[in-house]
Amino acid sequence: MAALTPGVFGQQPQRLSKDELISAAREIIATARYCALITVDSKGGVHARTMDPFAPDENLVIWLGTNPKSRKVAEIRRHSRVTLYYFDRESPAYVTITGFARLVNNRAEKARRWKDEWKAFYPDRERGYLLIAVTPRELEIVNEKKSIVGDADLWTPPTVRFNLGRRRVIPKASSKE
């Protein structure tokens, strides 16, 4: 596996549109399959766990299933800001999405967002299965194979911010004032 490197070997960061960055992020998300969901506990500590998410919807909202009694549910109830981290070791590439999580216990939504391989984990789908919907606030992406790399000086990755349903790309940071 190659290491993630900021603009090495003469590699120049690509200047991509927000739609191109999001498209590249969707590819990484699909390839990675699993992600880490990172939450904050009541004392400010962070907890990460591997999750089996659904593919992002058209607005890049990411849905996950969980046990309503889990620690992550209690943490989301207290602090809805979360991070999702996807990693593709072959490229190497990663996507980090920070956003706001909401807990969804709607029967129709739970039926729509279900994987048959989860039956053993959720024998009582009505009471033992809960959805988490993560609405993105910011997306960061690095993909060396596609020359989507961070700033050579600051290592700041290309970033898309999501505001009121609109997306915007954050310009490359300058290390010179």
C-alpha positions as CSV (number, residue, x, y, z in Angstrom):
1,M,0.0,0.0,0.0
2,A,1.3,3.4,-0.9
3,A,1.3,6.1,1.7
4,L,-0.9,9.2,1.5
5,T,1.4,12.0,0.5
6,P,0.7,15.7,-0.1
7,G,1.7,16.6,-3.6
8,V,4.8,14.6,-3.8
9,F,6.9,13.4,-6.8
10,G,5.9,16.5,-8.7
11,Q,2.2,15.7,-8.4
12,Q,0.1,18.9,-8.6
13,P,-3.2,19.2,-6.8
14,Q,-6.1,19.1,-9.2
15,R,-8.5,22.1,-9.4
16,L,-11.8,20.3,-9.5
17,S,-15.4,21.6,-9.4
18,K,-17.6,20.8,-6.4
19,D,-19.5,18.2,-8.6
20,E,-16.2,16.6,-9.6
21,L,-15.1,16.4,-6.0
22,I,-18.4,14.9,-4.9
23,S,-18.3,12.4,-7.8
24,A,-14.8,11.3,-6.8
25,A,-16.0,11.1,-3.1
26,R,-18.9,8.8,-4.1
27,E,-16.4,6.5,-5.9
28,I,-14.3,6.2,-2.7
29,I,-17.4,5.7,-0.6
30,A,-18.6,2.9,-2.9
31,T,-15.2,1.2,-2.9
32,A,-14.6,1.5,0.8
33,R,-17.9,-0.2,1.7
34,Y,-17.5,0.4,5.4
35,C,-16.9,3.6,7.3
36,A,-16.0,4.8,10.7
37,L,-18.7,6.7,12.6
38,I,-17.2,9.1,15.1
39,T,-19.2,10.6,17.9
40,V,-18.6,12.7,21.0
41,D,-19.5,11.5,24.5
42,S,-20.8,13.6,27.4
43,K,-17.2,14.3,28.6
44,G,-15.9,15.4,25.3
45,G,-14.2,12.1,24.4
46,V,-14.6,10.7,20.9
47,H,-15.6,7.2,20.0
48,A,-15.2,5.5,16.6
49,R,-16.8,2.4,15.4
50,T,-17.0,0.6,12.0
51,M,-20.4,0.8,10.3
52,D,-22.0,-0.7,7.3
53,P,-23.7,2.4,5.7
54,F,-26.1,2.7,2.9
55,A,-24.9,4.4,-0.3
56,P,-25.3,8.2,0.0
57,D,-28.6,9.6,-1.5
58,E,-28.8,12.4,-4.1
59,N,-28.0,15.0,-1.4
60,L,-25.1,13.0,0.0
61,V,-27.2,12.1,3.2
62,I,-25.8,8.9,4.5
63,W,-28.0,6.4,6.4
64,L,-26.8,3.8,8.9
65,G,-28.6,1.2,11.0
66,T,-28.0,0.6,14.7
67,N,-29.3,-0.8,17.9
68,P,-31.3,1.9,19.7
69,K,-29.6,0.9,23.0
70,S,-26.1,1.5,21.7
71,R,-23.7,4.0,23.1
72,K,-23.6,5.9,19.7
73,V,-27.4,6.6,20.0
74,A,-27.0,8.1,23.5
75,E,-24.0,10.2,22.2
76,I,-26.0,11.4,19.2
77,R,-28.9,12.4,21.4
78,R,-26.5,14.6,23.4
79,H,-24.3,15.9,20.6
80,S,-25.6,15.5,17.0
81,R,-22.4,16.5,15.3
82,V,-20.6,13.5,13.9
83,T,-17.9,12.5,11.5
84,L,-17.9,9.7,8.9
85,Y,-14.5,8.4,7.6
86,Y,-14.1,6.2,4.5
87,F,-10.8,4.8,3.4
88,D,-9.8,3.0,0.2
89,R,-6.4,1.5,0.8
90,E,-5.8,0.6,-2.8
91,S,-5.8,4.1,-4.3
92,P,-4.9,5.3,-1.5
93,A,-7.8,7.6,-1.0
94,Y,-10.1,8.8,1.8
95,V,-13.3,10.9,2.4
96,T,-14.2,12.6,5.6
97,I,-17.7,13.9,6.1
98,T,-18.6,16.0,9.1
99,G,-22.3,16.7,9.6
100,F,-25.3,16.4,11.8
101,A,-26.9,13.1,12.7
102,R,-30.6,12.6,13.4
103,L,-32.2,9.4,14.8
104,V,-35.1,8.0,12.7
105,N,-37.5,5.5,14.0
106,N,-40.1,5.6,11.2
107,R,-41.4,2.2,10.2
108,A,-41.6,2.9,6.5
109,E,-38.1,4.4,6.4
110,K,-36.7,1.4,8.4
111,A,-38.3,-1.0,5.9
112,R,-36.8,1.0,3.0
113,R,-33.3,1.0,4.6
114,W,-32.7,-2.6,5.5
115,K,-30.2,-5.2,4.6
116,D,-31.2,-8.9,4.8
117,E,-27.8,-9.8,6.1
118,W,-28.6,-7.8,9.3
119,K,-31.4,-10.3,10.4
120,A,-29.1,-11.9,13.0
121,F,-28.2,-8.5,14.5
122,Y,-31.8,-7.2,14.6
123,P,-34.2,-10.1,15.3
124,D,-36.8,-7.5,16.5
125,R,-36.7,-4.9,13.7
126,E,-39.6,-3.0,15.1
127,R,-38.0,-2.2,18.5
128,G,-34.3,-3.2,18.1
129,Y,-33.4,-1.3,14.9
130,L,-33.0,2.4,14.5
131,L,-31.7,4.6,11.7
132,I,-29.1,7.3,11.8
133,A,-29.3,9.9,9.0
134,V,-26.1,12.0,8.6
135,T,-26.6,15.3,6.7
136,P,-23.2,16.6,5.5
137,R,-21.9,19.9,6.5
138,E,-18.4,19.5,5.1
139,L,-16.6,16.9,2.9
140,E,-12.8,16.5,2.6
141,I,-11.3,14.2,0.0
142,V,-7.9,12.9,-1.0
143,N,-7.3,10.5,-3.9
144,E,-3.7,10.1,-5.0
145,K,-4.5,8.2,-8.2
146,K,-6.7,11.0,-9.4
147,S,-4.2,13.7,-8.2
148,I,-6.7,15.0,-5.7
149,V,-4.2,15.9,-3.0
150,G,-3.9,18.3,-0.2
151,D,-2.0,21.6,-0.2
152,A,1.7,20.9,-0.4
153,D,2.5,23.3,2.5
154,L,-0.5,22.9,4.8
155,W,-1.7,19.4,3.7
156,T,-5.2,20.9,3.7
157,P,-7.4,18.5,1.6
158,P,-9.8,19.7,-1.1
159,T,-13.1,20.6,0.8
160,V,-16.7,21.0,-0.1
161,R,-19.0,22.8,2.3
162,F,-22.7,22.3,2.3
163,N,-24.9,25.3,3.1
164,L,-28.7,25.4,3.1
165,G,-28.8,22.8,0.4
166,R,-26.1,24.4,-1.7
167,R,-22.6,23.1,-2.0
168,R,-19.5,25.3,-2.3
169,V,-15.8,24.4,-2.7
170,I,-13.4,26.0,-0.2
171,P,-10.5,27.5,-2.2
172,K,-7.0,26.1,-1.7
173,A,-5.4,27.6,1.4
174,S,-2.4,29.8,0.8
175,S,0.6,29.5,3.1
176,K,1.8,33.0,2.1
177,E,0.3,36.2,3.5
